[in-house]
Amino acid sequence: IEPEDESIKAVLTELAEDHLRWGFDKMMNKIKQKGYLWNHKRVYRVYCEMGLNIRVKPKKRLPSREAISLVQPIRPNICWSIDFMSDVLSNGRRFRTLNVIDDYNREALLIKPAMSLPACYVTRLIDEIANVNGYPSIIRVDNGPEFISSVFKKWANQHGIFIQYIQPGKPAQNGFIERFNRTYREDILDMYIF
């Protein structure tokens, strides 16, 4: 270890203690502002040796989705649209609602508020609706973690339901539920304090 590396380590340690979330670029800029003339490659080598580099969470890659036109079914129980909404309680705690509608007549089959709605709970709720109405042939959803989970896919496969995913960033492809969400937001969530 070169003697200059020790002084680099001391400066980096001091910066890391003061600024926990700073990456290399911000630290290097601060080092230059302090008047040190160290080469950035040397500083980066020491920075990595010290294990200061912040792990960047890789972006989850979604499979490419095809655009499928939004068609109104000719009878009930062919296609259901499902989506989540969120709001805040008066104490500042967030809650979510699971909204399920039948695309044929835009009937709200379920609005379930809860603090947490994992995939296993979502499938249980849909089973409860299906006990009354029967299972649909298609369920249209976005690419939320609950819907791309293996639990949800396995459940749909067991019940012979085709999951129609919309393309990421294209909520208009799930337009029936998005329109319902707007009405629900304006008439219920925005009108009352929970």
C-alpha positions in Angstrom: 0.0 0.0 0.0 1.4 3.4 -1.0 1.6 5.9 1.8 -0.6 8.3 -0.1 -3.4 5.7 -0.1 -3.7 6.0 3.7 -4.4 9.7 3.4 -7.0 9.0 0.7 -8.6 6.4 2.9 -8.8 8.9 5.8 -10.5 11.5 3.6 -12.9 9.0 2.1 -13.8 7.6 5.5 -14.5 11.1 6.8 -16.7 11.9 3.7 -18.5 8.5 4.0 -19.4 9.1 7.6 -20.7 12.6 6.9 -22.6 11.7 3.7 -23.9 8.1 3.8 -25.6 8.1 0.4 -22.9 9.9 -1.6 -21.4 8.1 -4.6 -17.9 8.3 -6.0 -18.6 11.4 -8.2 -19.8 13.5 -5.3 -16.9 12.4 -3.1 -14.4 13.1 -5.9 -15.9 16.6 -6.4 -15.6 17.3 -2.7 -12.0 16.1 -2.6 -11.1 18.4 -5.5 -12.9 21.3 -3.7 -10.7 20.6 -0.6 -7.6 21.2 -2.8 -6.3 17.6 -3.0 -4.6 16.8 -6.4 -5.1 13.0 -6.4 -5.8 11.3 -9.6 -9.4 10.2 -9.9 -8.3 6.6 -10.9 -6.3 6.2 -7.8 -9.1 7.6 -5.6 -11.6 5.3 -7.3 -9.4 2.2 -6.7 -9.1 3.0 -3.0 -12.9 3.8 -2.9 -13.6 0.3 -4.3 -11.1 -1.4 -2.0 -12.9 0.2 1.0 -16.2 -1.2 -0.3 -17.9 2.3 -0.4 -19.5 1.8 -3.8 -23.2 1.9 -3.5 -25.0 -1.1 -4.9 -27.3 -0.1 -7.7 -30.5 -2.1 -7.7 -30.8 -3.5 -11.2 -34.0 -2.6 -13.1 -36.4 -5.5 -13.3 -36.8 -6.5 -16.9 -40.4 -7.1 -17.9 -41.1 -9.2 -21.0 -42.2 -7.2 -24.0 -46.0 -7.0 -24.0 -48.1 -6.7 -27.2 -50.7 -4.0 -27.5 -54.1 -5.6 -27.6 -57.0 -3.4 -28.5 -59.6 -2.7 -25.8 -62.7 -4.5 -26.9 -66.0 -4.6 -24.9 -67.1 -8.2 -24.3 -70.6 -9.2 -25.6 -71.7 -10.8 -22.3 -70.7 -10.7 -18.6 -67.8 -12.7 -17.1 -65.7 -12.8 -20.2 -63.1 -10.2 -19.1 -62.4 -8.6 -15.8 -60.1 -5.7 -15.3 -58.1 -5.4 -12.0 -56.1 -2.5 -10.7 -54.9 -1.0 -7.4 -55.3 2.5 -6.1 -53.8 4.2 -3.0 -54.7 6.9 -0.6 -53.7 8.2 2.8 -55.5 8.0 6.2 -55.9 11.0 8.4 -53.0 9.8 10.5 -50.7 9.7 7.4 -50.6 6.0 7.0 -51.1 4.8 3.4 -53.7 2.2 2.3 -54.5 0.6 -1.0 -57.7 -0.6 -2.6 -58.1 -3.5 -5.0 -60.7 -2.7 -7.7 -62.2 -5.4 -9.9 -64.7 -4.6 -12.6 -66.5 -6.6 -15.3 -65.6 -5.1 -18.7 -69.1 -6.0 -20.1 -71.1 -3.5 -18.0 -68.3 -1.8 -15.9 -69.9 -3.3 -12.8 -67.7 -3.0 -9.8 -67.4 -6.6 -8.6 -65.0 -5.7 -5.7 -63.5 -2.7 -4.0 -61.3 -4.0 -1.1 -59.3 -1.5 1.0 -56.4 -2.9 3.0 -52.9 -1.9 4.3 -51.4 -4.8 2.4 -52.6 -6.7 -0.6 -50.2 -9.5 -1.5 -50.8 -11.8 -4.4 -52.1 -14.7 -2.3 -54.7 -12.4 -0.7 -55.7 -11.0 -4.1 -56.3 -14.5 -5.5 -58.4 -15.3 -2.4 -60.6 -12.2 -3.0 -61.1 -13.1 -6.6 -62.1 -16.6 -5.6 -64.8 -15.1 -3.4 -66.1 -13.1 -6.3 -66.0 -16.2 -8.5 -68.1 -18.2 -6.0 -70.9 -15.8 -6.9 -70.2 -14.9 -10.5 -68.0 -17.7 -11.8 -64.5 -17.3 -13.1 -63.8 -15.0 -16.1 -62.0 -16.2 -19.3 -59.6 -13.2 -19.2 -58.2 -10.9 -16.5 -56.6 -7.7 -17.8 -54.0 -6.2 -15.4 -50.9 -4.0 -15.4 -47.4 -5.2 -14.6 -47.6 -4.7 -10.8 -45.6 -7.0 -8.6 -48.8 -8.8 -7.4 -49.8 -9.6 -11.0 -46.4 -10.8 -12.3 -45.8 -13.0 -9.3 -45.6 -16.8 -9.7 -48.5 -17.1 -7.1 -50.9 -15.1 -9.3 -49.8 -16.8 -12.5 -50.1 -20.3 -11.0 -53.6 -19.5 -9.6 -54.7 -18.2 -13.1 -53.4 -21.3 -14.8 -55.2 -23.6 -12.3 -58.5 -21.8 -13.1 -58.0 -21.6 -16.9 -57.8 -17.8 -16.9 -55.7 -16.0 -19.5 -53.9 -13.0 -17.9 -53.8 -10.2 -20.4 -50.9 -7.8 -19.4 -50.9 -4.3 -20.7 -47.7 -2.7 -22.0 -45.7 -0.9 -19.3 -46.5 2.8 -19.2 -49.7 2.4 -21.3 -52.6 2.6 -18.8 -55.0 3.4 -21.7 -54.8 -0.3 -22.6 -56.7 -1.0 -19.4 -59.0 2.0 -20.0 -62.2 0.5 -18.4 -60.7 0.2 -15.0 -58.7 3.4 -15.3 -62.0 5.3 -16.0 -63.6 3.6 -13.1 -60.6 4.6 -10.9 -61.1 8.2 -11.8 -64.7 8.2 -10.8 -63.9 6.3 -7.6 -61.1 8.8 -6.8 -63.3 11.9 -7.4 -66.5 10.6 -5.8 -65.2 8.6 -2.8 -61.5 9.0 -2.0 -61.2 12.7 -2.6 -64.6 13.5 -0.9 -64.0 11.9 2.5 -61.3 11.8 5.1 -60.6 8.3 6.3 
